[in-house]
Amino acid sequence: GHNVWVDHGNGYITIYRSKHTALVSQGDAVVRGTTLFLIEEAKEKFGYQIVKEGEYVNPLDFMAING
């Protein structure tokens, strides 16, 4: 598979994983709404993780904070 790491510059890194080819390359600037992968198959698995200062964070904690 492939993974894309987005460094938010504030201690947070978001990691996205998919078996499909990434549409961004190392060093690309991304903004909200940037397409990272083209997922063409229904029910395709997609991985998502958040890291803060080297420690994994539960993404559900952010959903509770932001609604």
Residue pairs with C-beta under 8 A, 6 or more apart in sequence:
1 17
1 18
1 19
2 17
2 18
2 19
2 20
2 21
2 22
2 37
3 15
3 16
3 17
3 18
3 22
3 47
4 15
4 16
4 22
4 24
4 36
4 37
5 13
5 14
5 15
6 13
6 14
6 15
6 16
6 30
7 13
8 14
11 52
11 53
12 50
12 51
12 52
12 57
13 50
13 51
13 52
14 48
14 49
14 50
14 51
15 47
15 48
15 49
15 50
15 51
16 36
16 37
16 46
16 47
16 48
17 46
17 47
17 48
17 49
18 37
18 39
18 44
18 45
18 46
18 47
19 44
19 45
20 37
20 38
20 39
20 40
20 44
21 37
21 38
22 36
22 37
23 35
23 36
23 37
23 38
24 30
24 34
24 36
30 36
37 46
39 46
48 59
49 56
49 59
50 56
50 57
50 58
50 59
50 62
51 57
